[in-house]
Amino acid sequence: MTTPEQKSAVGRRGFLKAGGVLGAAGVLAALMGNTAQAAQGRGRGVDTMQAPNNGGYGPLQPAPGGELLLPAGFSYVAFGQAGTPMSDGTPTPNMHDGMAAFAGANGMINLVRNHEKSQGAAFGDKAYDPNAAGGTTNLVFDPDKMELVAAYPSLTGTIRNCAGGPTPAGTWLTCEETFTGLNVEHPHGYVFEVPADATSPVDAVPIKEMGRFTHEAVAIDPQTGIVYETEDRGTSGFYRFIPNDRNNLTAGGKLQMMAIKARSQYDTRFNQRAGKPLPVEWVDINDPDPDSTDSLAVFKQGHEQGGALFARLEGAWYGEGSIYIVSTSGGDAGLGQVWRYTPRGNSGGQLELTYESTDPEVLQSPDNLCISPNTNALVLCEDGAGKNLLRGVTLDGQIFDLAELNSDNNSEVAGATFSPDGKVLFFNVQNPGITYAITGPWGNGAL
């Protein structure tokens, strides 16, 4: 996620803050077309960029309760506010961030939610580091009554838990967006696994062979069990972890970094062309857990072997056989890129640029993303310098507004995730810390 010092102050904030679209060649072509339009300075308000009738849902308006602006027919509930007591009496930590939803027992929905906190006392037992305030909380939500049933601390004693990703096994991989430690008792910069049904703090076990670096998000290919990882630094790599046992990530495995074939140390940040396939290979990271003060120690190992260079990789999501990732500050204008990596059998696969912004009114600093299980269209979380919204992208690459805070709060929105049946969309507002659940006539539009 974006720290305050990283947020751009370029004029009026861009309308689209996170990007990427799933699916077939037609969708990719639409995105490529929108890239060209952006290059001509065409922004929001142009029909080819803003979806007709706001993606089929109509304009936003005050929803019952007044906290959100939503399309007509949609409603929300708010829950899990920072400071409210969880089921064991522990106050809910603030800085709500990445999140995923899982099918629970008796029709419930289990949510695992990150908290992007840093130093301070751990908020629960079994802390990895008692002087680290980040971690995760688990929530049980009743979709029939649209209410929170229970909430628990689930991982404690970590730092800056930003994004992560769900696993096919029904667990959440939570990532530390930090790098600390040289011969210290509790080094940071790891990935941890949290069961979606945890009702108390779990043993905090870092998956060290997945690497120690400034993590952001992960996405798992369910066909192979390979875990893909993004790194949130100005110079960053795109990694994959090939586990020895896909059902037990702590059993170790091999960490690798993406490289472009015959293009050693390829720089993806500039001079890229949408839709041009780049053949990929992977180079081994020999020391994924370096005892170093250099936060780029892992990156440098891969880059020295020809690994590709990205600019601040953040969101990651699996869909339709590909991994979609966003580069927050990539592109000739530094406004953001969306990439699609597609594995290809025994080969390294291929990487394609699907979108690059040249206009902050169109796309500025993309961050997290998730996919609707109903249509495979995208939901985007904004994290800009001004007012942030939840956005959608239609299957033909057009943008629409989905939810907006009905206040002057400019906080980051994060953690968008659908319930497994696609009926409820959850998301977080980082400050002051609150979770929302939205329902409505999804079938009327793109989602």
Backbone hydrogen bonds, N-H to C=O, Kabsch-Sander energy under -0.5 kcal/mol:
donor,donor_aa,acceptor,acceptor_aa,energy
6,Q,3,T,-1.6
7,K,3,T,-0.9
7,K,4,P,-0.8
11,G,9,A,-0.9
15,F,361,E,-0.5
17,K,15,F,-0.6
22,L,376,N,-0.7
27,V,24,A,-0.6
28,L,24,A,-1.8
29,A,25,A,-2.8
30,A,26,G,-1.9
31,L,27,V,-2.1
32,M,28,L,-2.5
33,G,29,A,-2.3
34,N,30,A,-2.2
35,T,31,L,-2.0
36,A,32,M,-1.8
37,Q,33,G,-2.0
38,A,34,N,-2.4
39,A,35,T,-1.9
40,Q,36,A,-0.9
40,Q,37,Q,-0.7
41,G,38,A,-2.1
42,R,37,Q,-2.1
43,G,41,G,-0.6
44,R,361,E,-0.5
46,V,43,G,-1.6
49,M,46,V,-2.5
50,Q,46,V,-2.7
51,A,49,M,-0.5
51,A,399,I,-3.2
54,N,51,A,-1.5
55,G,52,P,-0.6
56,G,52,P,-0.9
56,G,53,N,-0.6
57,Y,54,N,-1.3
58,G,53,N,-3.0
61,Q,70,L,-2.3
63,A,68,L,-2.5
66,G,63,A,-2.6
69,L,404,E,-3.1
70,L,61,Q,-2.6
70,L,68,L,-0.5
72,A,57,Y,-0.5
72,A,59,P,-0.5
74,F,71,P,-1.9
75,S,439,T,-2.5
77,V,437,A,-1.6
79,F,435,T,-2.7
82,A,433,G,-2.5
83,G,92,T,-2.9
84,T,81,Q,-1.8
86,M,90,T,-2.8
87,S,151,A,-2.6
89,G,86,M,-2.2
92,T,84,T,-2.2
95,M,430,Q,-0.8
96,H,430,Q,-0.8
97,D,114,N,-2.0
98,G,162,C,-2.1
100,A,112,V,-1.5
102,F,110,N,-2.6
104,G,108,M,-2.9
107,G,104,G,-0.7
108,M,105,A,-2.1
109,I,141,F,-2.7
110,N,102,F,-2.8
111,L,109,I,-0.5
111,L,139,L,-2.8
112,V,100,A,-2.0
113,R,137,T,-2.8
114,N,98,G,-3.3
115,H,135,G,-1.8
116,E,95,M,-2.7
117,K,115,H,-1.8
120,G,131,N,-1.0
122,A,130,P,-1.8
128,Y,156,T,-2.3
132,A,129,D,-1.6
133,A,118,S,-4.4
134,G,158,T,-2.5
135,G,115,H,-1.2
136,T,155,L,-2.2
137,T,113,R,-2.2
138,N,152,Y,-2.8
139,L,111,L,-2.7
140,V,150,A,-2.8
141,F,109,I,-2.8
141,F,139,L,-0.5
142,D,147,E,-2.9
146,M,142,D,-1.4
147,E,142,D,-1.5
149,V,140,V,-3.4
150,A,140,V,-1.4
152,Y,138,N,-2.6
154,S,136,T,-2.4
155,L,136,T,-1.6
157,G,132,A,-0.5
157,G,134,G,-0.9
158,T,134,G,-1.3
160,R,117,K,-3.7
161,N,115,H,-1.3
162,C,160,R,-1.3
162,C,175,C,-1.3
163,A,216,E,-0.6
165,G,173,L,-1.6
167,T,171,T,-2.5
170,G,167,T,-1.8
172,W,194,V,-2.8
173,L,165,G,-2.9
174,T,172,W,-0.7
174,T,192,F,-2.6
175,C,163,A,-2.0
176,E,190,Y,-2.2
177,E,160,R,-2.7
177,E,175,C,-0.6
178,T,176,E,-1.5
180,T,188,H,-1.3
188,H,180,T,-2.0
192,F,174,T,-2.4
194,V,172,W,-2.6
196,A,170,G,-1.8
198,A,195,P,-1.4
202,V,154,S,-2.6
204,A,126,K,-0.7
205,V,203,D,-1.1
207,I,191,V,-2.8
208,K,206,P,-1.5
210,M,207,I,-1.7
211,G,208,K,-1.9
212,R,288,P,-2.2
213,F,189,G,-1.7
213,F,211,G,-0.6
215,H,176,E,-1.6
215,H,213,F,-1.8
216,E,230,T,-1.5
218,V,164,G,-1.8
219,A,228,Y,-2.0
221,D,226,I,-2.2
224,T,221,D,-0.8
225,G,221,D,-3.1
227,V,241,F,-2.3
228,Y,219,A,-3.1
228,Y,226,I,-0.5
229,E,239,Y,-2.4
230,T,217,A,-2.4
231,E,237,G,-0.6
232,D,214,T,-2.4
233,R,231,E,-1.2
236,S,234,G,-0.5
236,S,310,F,-2.3
239,Y,229,E,-2.4
240,R,256,Q,-2.1
241,F,227,V,-3.0
242,I,240,R,-0.5
242,I,254,K,-2.9
244,N,252,G,-3.0
245,D,252,G,-0.6
248,N,245,D,-2.4
251,A,248,N,-2.0
252,G,249,L,-1.2
254,K,242,I,-2.1
256,Q,240,R,-2.6
257,M,283,V,-2.6
258,M,238,F,-3.0
259,A,281,E,-3.0
260,I,263,R,-0.5
260,I,306,G,-0.5
261,K,259,A,-0.5
261,K,279,P,-2.2
263,R,260,I,-2.1
265,Q,306,G,-1.5
266,Y,263,R,-1.2
266,Y,306,G,-0.6
268,T,266,Y,-0.8
268,T,309,L,-2.5
270,F,267,D,-0.5
275,G,353,L,-2.6
276,K,273,R,-1.6
278,L,351,L,-2.5
280,V,349,G,-2.6
281,E,259,A,-2.7
283,V,257,M,-2.6
285,I,255,L,-2.7
286,N,284,D,-0.7
292,S,290,P,-1.5
295,S,293,T,-0.8
297,A,294,D,-1.9
300,K,296,L,-2.9
301,Q,297,A,-1.1
302,G,298,V,-1.6
303,H,299,F,-2.9
304,E,300,K,-2.4
305,Q,301,Q,-0.6
305,Q,302,G,-0.8
306,G,303,H,-1.9
307,G,302,G,-2.5
308,A,258,M,-2.7
309,L,266,Y,-3.0
310,F,236,S,-2.7
312,R,233,R,-2.5
312,R,310,F,-0.7
313,L,231,E,-1.7
314,E,326,V,-2.7
315,G,367,D,-0.6
317,W,324,Y,-1.8
319,G,322,S,-2.6
322,S,319,G,-1.7
323,I,341,Y,-3.0
324,Y,317,W,-2.9
324,Y,322,S,-0.5
325,I,339,W,-2.3
326,V,315,G,-1.6
327,S,337,Q,-2.5
328,T,312,R,-3.2
328,T,326,V,-0.7
329,S,311,A,-1.0
330,G,327,S,-0.7
331,G,269,R,-1.8
334,G,331,G,-1.3
335,L,357,S,-0.6
336,G,330,G,-2.8
337,Q,327,S,-2.2
338,V,355,Y,-2.7
339,W,325,I,-3.0
340,R,352,E,-2.8
341,Y,323,I,-3.1
342,T,350,Q,-2.7
344,R,347,S,-0.5
347,S,344,R,-2.2
350,Q,342,T,-2.1
351,L,278,L,-2.5
352,E,340,R,-2.3
354,T,338,V,-2.6
354,T,352,E,-0.6
355,Y,338,V,-1.5
357,S,336,G,-2.2
362,V,359,D,-2.2
363,L,359,D,-2.2
364,Q,16,L,-2.9
365,S,335,L,-2.5
370,C,379,V,-2.0
372,S,377,A,-3.1
376,N,372,S,-2.3
378,L,393,V,-1.4
379,V,370,C,-2.5
380,L,391,R,-2.9
381,C,368,N,-1.4
382,E,389,L,-1.1
390,L,403,A,-2.8
391,R,380,L,-2.2
391,R,389,L,-0.5
392,G,400,F,-2.7
393,V,378,L,-2.0
394,T,398,Q,-3.1
397,G,394,T,-2.0
399,I,49,M,-3.2
400,F,392,G,-2.2
402,L,390,L,-2.6
403,A,390,L,-1.7
404,E,69,L,-1.6
405,L,388,N,-0.6
406,N,67,E,-2.8
407,S,405,L,-1.4
413,V,382,E,-2.2
414,A,428,N,-2.6
417,T,426,F,-2.2
419,S,424,V,-2.8
422,G,419,S,-2.4
425,L,438,I,-2.3
426,F,417,T,-2.8
426,F,424,V,-0.5
427,F,436,Y,-1.9
428,N,414,A,-3.7
429,V,434,I,-2.5
430,Q,412,E,-2.4
430,Q,428,N,-0.5
433,G,429,V,-0.5
434,I,429,V,-1.6
435,T,79,F,-2.4
436,Y,427,F,-3.0
437,A,77,V,-2.2
438,I,425,L,-3.0
439,T,75,S,-2.3
442,W,440,G,-2.1
444,N,441,P,-2.0
445,G,442,W,-1.9
446,A,55,G,-1.8
